Amino acid sequence: MRTLIAAFALLVFPPAHAHGDAAIAWDSPTPWVYGLIAIAAALYVRGLRNLWSSARPGHGVTRGAAAAFVGGLALLALLISEAVERTTTASFAAHMAQHELLMLLVAPMLVLGRPLATWTWAFPAPARPALGHAFAHPAWRVPWAAFTSPLGATGVQVALLVAWHLPAAFDGAASNPWVHALQHTCFLAPALAFWWSVIEARQRRNIGTAVAALFVTMVATGALGALLTFAPLPWYATGLPAADALADQQLGGLLMWVPGGIAYLLAALWLMAGWLSRTGRHPAEAIATRP
């Protein structure tokens, strides 16, 4: 664990000689985001240690779930690194791949780690009931329930996805690092809520609504990806020649359309597999016994 924390620290605050002798650019959002990631990681490790010391390792949060959360944070840190950001500003397809990884890999990995419950355990025992009462208050509980419901999470995610792919919004994010950070947030936060709703639906056996949400999201993202793929002209100002910009945009559209659709389809199959395993019947039997 110490080795992991040390490696993470080097990623967040690399030695000055790695970029000449330049100081950290505190007027950029990157170090501030890295700071938030470091705080999230520290609270998670502390909460996990307190939780497991109260019973046994793996109690409440499994080792696999903890590994998923740590891996999700590490991948998030990598995806917003300076090297990756330089690549994404020069290529729409690379930018699309970055967003797909944030929404389809980082977000579910973080959710699987059960961060809210684990972070609660990072605080002293006397403070935990107060935190529980605060999260149970309607001022928090009602908007949280709406935002993390399959319908609410799907609506917000699709709306923001479409809005940020309008040419003016996308070009603004590409030219301003703070707007770019806001764009990442608007993709990651709804994705966290969306995958939270999917995983909670599997646990609560509310499979139908979650499968419908996955289907709607797959259709919406596939439609946007198809529009980008078959557009006769490039939508965005990439600085590339028109032919190269169009080819780059087509590749980006395909990345949204095909891998994204496959990811949502696999998630729906995972939900259905969980439902069938609880019924104790083979899929063929379940179909054969329908009225």
C-alpha positions as CSV (number, residue, x, y, z in Angstrom):
1,M,0.0,0.0,0.0
2,R,2.9,2.4,0.8
3,T,4.4,1.7,-2.6
4,L,1.0,2.4,-4.3
5,I,0.7,5.7,-2.4
6,A,4.3,6.7,-3.3
7,A,3.7,6.0,-7.0
8,F,0.4,7.9,-6.9
9,A,2.2,10.9,-5.3
10,L,4.8,10.9,-8.1
11,L,2.0,10.9,-10.7
12,V,0.2,13.8,-9.0
13,F,3.3,15.9,-8.2
14,P,6.0,14.8,-10.6
15,P,9.6,16.2,-10.0
16,A,10.2,19.6,-11.4
17,H,13.0,18.2,-13.6
18,A,10.4,16.1,-15.5
19,H,9.3,19.3,-17.3
20,G,12.5,21.3,-17.1
21,D,12.6,23.4,-14.0
22,A,9.1,24.8,-14.4
23,A,7.0,25.0,-11.3
24,I,3.6,23.4,-11.0
25,A,1.0,25.4,-13.0
26,W,-1.4,26.1,-10.2
27,D,-3.5,28.3,-12.5
28,S,-4.4,25.1,-14.4
29,P,-7.1,22.8,-13.1
30,T,-4.9,19.7,-13.3
31,P,-3.1,20.0,-9.9
32,W,-6.3,20.8,-8.2
33,V,-8.1,17.8,-9.7
34,Y,-5.1,15.6,-8.7
35,G,-5.4,17.0,-5.2
36,L,-9.0,15.9,-5.0
37,I,-8.1,12.5,-6.3
38,A,-5.4,12.2,-3.7
39,I,-7.9,13.2,-0.9
40,A,-10.4,10.6,-2.2
41,A,-7.7,7.9,-2.2
42,A,-6.5,8.8,1.3
43,L,-10.0,8.8,2.8
44,Y,-10.8,5.5,1.0
45,V,-7.7,3.8,2.4
46,R,-8.3,5.1,5.9
47,G,-12.0,4.1,5.7
48,L,-11.2,0.7,4.4
49,R,-8.6,0.1,7.1
50,N,-11.1,1.1,9.8
51,L,-13.9,-1.0,8.3
52,W,-11.8,-4.1,7.9
53,S,-10.2,-3.7,11.4
54,S,-13.7,-3.7,12.9
55,A,-14.4,-7.2,11.5
56,R,-12.1,-8.9,8.9
57,P,-10.6,-8.0,5.6
58,G,-13.2,-8.1,2.9
59,H,-16.1,-7.4,5.3
60,G,-18.5,-4.8,3.9
61,V,-16.2,-4.0,0.9
62,T,-14.6,-7.0,-0.8
63,R,-11.0,-7.0,-1.9
64,G,-12.1,-7.0,-5.5
65,A,-14.3,-3.9,-5.0
66,A,-11.4,-2.1,-3.3
67,A,-9.1,-3.0,-6.1
68,A,-11.7,-1.7,-8.6
69,F,-11.9,1.7,-6.8
70,V,-8.1,2.1,-6.6
71,G,-7.7,1.1,-10.2
72,G,-10.5,3.5,-11.2
73,L,-8.7,6.4,-9.5
74,A,-5.4,5.4,-11.0
75,L,-7.0,5.3,-14.5
76,L,-8.7,8.7,-13.9
77,A,-5.3,10.2,-12.9
78,L,-3.8,8.8,-16.1
79,L,-6.5,10.0,-18.4
80,I,-6.2,13.6,-17.2
81,S,-2.4,13.6,-17.2
82,E,-0.6,16.3,-19.3
83,A,0.5,13.8,-21.9
84,V,-3.0,12.5,-22.6
85,E,-4.5,15.9,-22.6
86,R,-2.0,17.1,-25.2
87,T,-3.0,14.1,-27.4
88,T,-6.7,14.8,-27.0
89,T,-6.4,18.5,-28.0
90,A,-4.8,17.3,-31.3
91,S,-7.2,14.6,-32.2
92,F,-11.0,14.3,-31.8
93,A,-10.8,10.5,-31.9
94,A,-8.3,10.6,-29.0
95,H,-10.6,13.0,-27.1
96,M,-13.5,10.6,-27.7
97,A,-11.5,7.6,-26.5
98,Q,-10.7,9.6,-23.3
99,H,-14.4,10.3,-22.7
100,E,-15.4,6.7,-23.4
101,L,-12.9,5.4,-20.9
102,L,-14.1,7.9,-18.3
103,M,-17.7,7.0,-18.7
104,L,-17.6,3.3,-19.5
105,L,-14.6,2.1,-17.4
106,V,-13.6,4.7,-14.7
107,A,-17.1,5.4,-13.5
108,P,-18.3,1.8,-13.0
109,M,-14.9,0.9,-11.3
110,L,-15.3,3.7,-8.8
111,V,-19.0,2.8,-8.1
112,L,-18.1,-0.9,-7.5
113,G,-15.7,0.2,-4.7
114,R,-18.7,1.5,-2.6
115,P,-16.9,4.8,-1.9
116,L,-19.6,6.6,0.1
117,A,-19.9,3.9,2.7
118,T,-16.1,3.5,2.8
119,W,-15.4,7.2,3.2
120,T,-17.8,7.3,6.1
121,W,-15.6,4.9,7.9
122,A,-12.7,7.3,7.5
123,F,-14.2,9.6,10.1
124,P,-14.1,9.0,13.9
125,A,-16.7,6.7,15.2
126,P,-18.7,9.4,17.0
127,A,-19.1,11.4,13.8
128,R,-20.4,8.5,11.7
129,P,-24.0,8.6,13.0
130,A,-24.2,12.4,12.3
131,L,-23.1,11.8,8.8
132,G,-25.7,9.1,8.4
133,H,-28.4,11.4,9.6
134,A,-27.2,14.2,7.3
135,F,-27.4,11.9,4.3
136,A,-30.8,10.7,5.4
137,H,-32.2,14.2,5.5
138,P,-34.7,15.0,2.7
139,A,-32.5,17.9,1.5
140,W,-29.9,15.4,0.4
141,R,-31.9,12.2,0.1
142,V,-34.6,13.5,-2.4
143,P,-32.3,15.0,-5.0
144,W,-29.8,12.1,-4.6
145,A,-32.6,9.6,-5.2
146,A,-33.7,11.5,-8.3
147,F,-30.2,11.9,-9.7
148,T,-29.2,8.2,-9.1
149,S,-32.5,6.7,-10.4
150,P,-32.3,5.0,-13.7
151,L,-34.6,7.5,-15.4
152,G,-32.9,10.6,-13.8
153,A,-29.3,9.4,-14.4
154,T,-30.1,8.5,-18.0
155,G,-31.8,11.8,-18.8
156,V,-29.0,13.9,-17.3
157,Q,-26.2,11.9,-18.9
158,V,-27.8,11.9,-22.4
159,A,-28.6,15.6,-22.2
160,L,-25.1,16.6,-21.2
161,L,-23.6,14.3,-23.7
162,V,-25.5,15.9,-26.5
163,A,-25.0,19.5,-25.2
164,W,-21.2,19.1,-25.0
165,H,-20.9,17.7,-28.5
166,L,-22.4,20.8,-30.0
167,P,-19.6,22.4,-32.0
168,A,-19.5,25.6,-29.9
169,A,-19.3,23.8,-26.6
170,F,-16.8,21.2,-27.8
171,D,-14.5,23.7,-29.3
172,G,-14.7,25.9,-26.2
173,A,-13.6,22.9,-24.1
174,A,-10.7,22.2,-26.4
175,S,-9.4,25.8,-26.2
176,N,-9.8,26.4,-22.5
177,P,-8.4,24.0,-19.8
178,W,-11.0,25.1,-17.2
179,V,-13.9,24.5,-19.6
180,H,-12.2,21.2,-20.5
181,A,-12.2,20.2,-16.8
182,L,-15.9,21.2,-16.5
183,Q,-16.6,19.0,-19.6
184,H,-14.9,16.1,-17.9
185,T,-16.9,16.6,-14.8
186,C,-20.1,16.8,-16.8
187,F,-19.3,13.4,-18.3
188,L,-18.0,11.7,-15.2
189,A,-20.5,12.8,-12.6
190,P,-23.6,11.6,-14.5
191,A,-21.8,8.4,-15.5
192,L,-21.2,7.7,-11.8
193,A,-24.9,8.3,-11.1
194,F,-25.8,6.1,-14.1
195,W,-23.7,3.1,-13.1
196,W,-24.7,3.6,-9.5
197,S,-28.4,3.2,-10.6
198,V,-27.5,0.1,-12.7
199,I,-25.6,-1.7,-9.9
200,E,-28.2,-0.8,-7.3
201,A,-30.9,-2.1,-9.6
202,R,-29.2,-5.4,-9.8
203,Q,-28.9,-5.6,-6.1
204,R,-32.5,-4.6,-5.5
205,R,-33.8,-6.7,-8.4
206,N,-35.2,-3.7,-10.3
207,I,-33.8,-5.1,-13.4
208,G,-36.4,-4.0,-16.0
209,T,-35.9,-0.3,-15.4
210,A,-32.2,-0.5,-15.5
211,V,-32.2,-2.5,-18.7
212,A,-34.5,0.1,-20.3
213,A,-32.1,2.8,-19.2
214,L,-29.2,1.0,-20.7
215,F,-31.1,0.5,-24.0
216,V,-32.1,4.2,-24.2
217,T,-28.5,5.3,-23.5
218,M,-27.2,2.8,-26.1
219,V,-29.6,4.2,-28.7
220,A,-28.8,7.8,-27.9
221,T,-25.0,7.4,-27.9
222,G,-25.2,5.2,-31.0
223,A,-27.3,7.9,-32.8
224,L,-24.8,10.6,-31.9
225,G,-21.9,8.4,-32.9
226,A,-23.6,7.6,-36.3
227,L,-24.1,11.3,-36.9
228,L,-20.5,12.0,-36.3
229,T,-19.4,9.0,-38.5
230,F,-21.6,9.9,-41.5
231,A,-21.3,13.7,-41.3
232,P,-20.2,15.0,-44.7
233,L,-18.1,17.8,-43.1
234,P,-16.1,18.0,-39.9
235,W,-18.0,19.6,-37.0
236,Y,-15.1,20.8,-34.9
237,A,-12.1,23.1,-35.3
238,T,-9.2,20.7,-34.8
239,G,-6.6,22.6,-36.9
240,L,-6.2,19.6,-39.2
241,P,-6.8,19.7,-43.0
242,A,-10.5,19.1,-43.8
243,A,-9.9,15.5,-45.1
244,D,-7.9,14.5,-42.1
245,A,-10.3,16.3,-39.7
246,L,-13.2,14.4,-41.2
247,A,-11.5,11.0,-41.0
248,D,-10.5,11.8,-37.4
249,Q,-14.1,12.7,-36.6
250,Q,-15.4,9.5,-38.3
251,L,-13.1,7.4,-36.1
252,G,-14.3,9.2,-33.0
253,G,-17.9,8.6,-34.0
254,L,-17.2,4.9,-34.4
255,L,-15.6,4.8,-31.0
256,M,-18.7,6.2,-29.5
257,W,-21.0,4.1,-31.6
258,V,-19.5,0.6,-31.5
259,P,-17.5,0.1,-28.3
260,G,-20.0,2.2,-26.3
261,G,-22.9,0.2,-27.6
262,I,-21.2,-3.1,-26.8
263,A,-20.5,-1.9,-23.2
264,Y,-24.1,-1.0,-22.6
265,L,-25.2,-4.3,-24.1
266,L,-22.8,-6.3,-21.9
267,A,-24.1,-4.4,-18.9
268,A,-27.7,-5.4,-19.8
269,L,-26.7,-9.0,-20.2
270,W,-25.0,-8.9,-16.8
271,L,-28.2,-7.6,-15.2
272,M,-30.2,-10.3,-16.9
273,A,-27.7,-13.0,-15.8
274,G,-28.1,-11.8,-12.2
275,W,-31.9,-12.0,-12.5
276,L,-31.8,-15.5,-14.0
277,S,-29.4,-16.7,-11.3
278,R,-31.8,-15.6,-8.6
279,T,-34.7,-17.4,-10.3
280,G,-32.7,-20.6,-10.2
281,R,-33.7,-21.4,-13.7
282,H,-31.8,-21.9,-17.0
283,P,-32.5,-19.2,-19.5
284,A,-34.2,-21.7,-21.8
285,E,-36.4,-22.9,-19.0
286,A,-37.4,-19.3,-18.1
287,I,-38.4,-18.6,-21.7
288,A,-40.3,-22.0,-22.1
289,T,-42.4,-21.3,-18.9
290,R,-43.6,-17.9,-20.0
291,P,-47.4,-17.6,-20.1
